[in-house]
Amino acid sequence: MTGFYTGIDTSAGTISSYADKTFYGFFMDVNTGKLTISVINDNSEVSLPQDNMTRPTDYQQFIWSSDALNFLWDSNGHLQVQFL
């Protein structure tokens, strides 16, 4: 998989450098087209997709950020991200 998280080494099991950041995970239900964005910033465990095996419940994209992010749709139907 490629995208926001390209280059993150997940082989070590934990990524301590992301511990103080907020996780934003993007999941689209292919049956309904509904986009869900998970926001996790309470030290909960995050399950990342594996490169060699994808499941229907995996995040399609994700990002960690030390900035608060706000998501909105523009008039053309494109998802925009604002740093707060």
N, C-alpha and C positions, 0 to 999 in steps of 0.2 A: 504494500500500500504506500502511496505517496501523499504528500500534502503538507499540512501545517507541521507535522511532527517528523518530517524527513530529517535524518541525522541524529535522532535521539537513540542512544544505546539502551535498550530495555533488557539486555541479556543478564545484567547483574541482579535483577529481581526488584530492587528498590532504587529510586532516584532521589537521593537526599537533597540535591540542589534545587528541586522543585517543591520542597516541603513548605516553604513560606509563600507559595503562589496559589492562585485560584485556578482550578481546572474547569475548562469549558469543553464539553463533549457534544458533538453534533450527531444526531441520529434521525434518519428519514425512514418512515414506514413506507415500504414500496407498495403496499396494498392500498393505502389511503393518501399518500403524498404528504402526510403531516410531518413537519419538521419539529423535533424536540431538541432543546438545548439544555443539557444538564450543567448546573453550576455547583461545584463542590469546593468548599474552602474550610471544612471543619476537620481536616486530617483523616477523613474517611478513606478507605482503600479504593483505588481506581483500577478497574480491570481494563487493560489495553488489548486491542486486537493483535493477533499473531500474524506475522507476514505469510506464513505457510498454511494458515487455516482461518477462514472467515466464518462467522456465525451470523445469523439474521439479527441478533441482538447487539452486535458490535457497533461501536461508534464508527461512523464513516470518516470523520475528521475530529481532531481535538487540538487544543492549545492550552498552555499554561501561561498565565500573565500575572505580573505583580501589579498591574493597573486594573482598575475596575472597567469592565466592558459593558456597553449597552448595544443591543441589536434592534434594528428596525428595518422595515421594508420601504424602499423608495417608490416613486410613482410608476416606475417601469417594472416593479416586481422583483428588484434585486435586493438581496440582503446587504445591509450596511452595518459596519461596526464603528462605534464611537468609543474613544477612550475618555473616561470620566476623571 
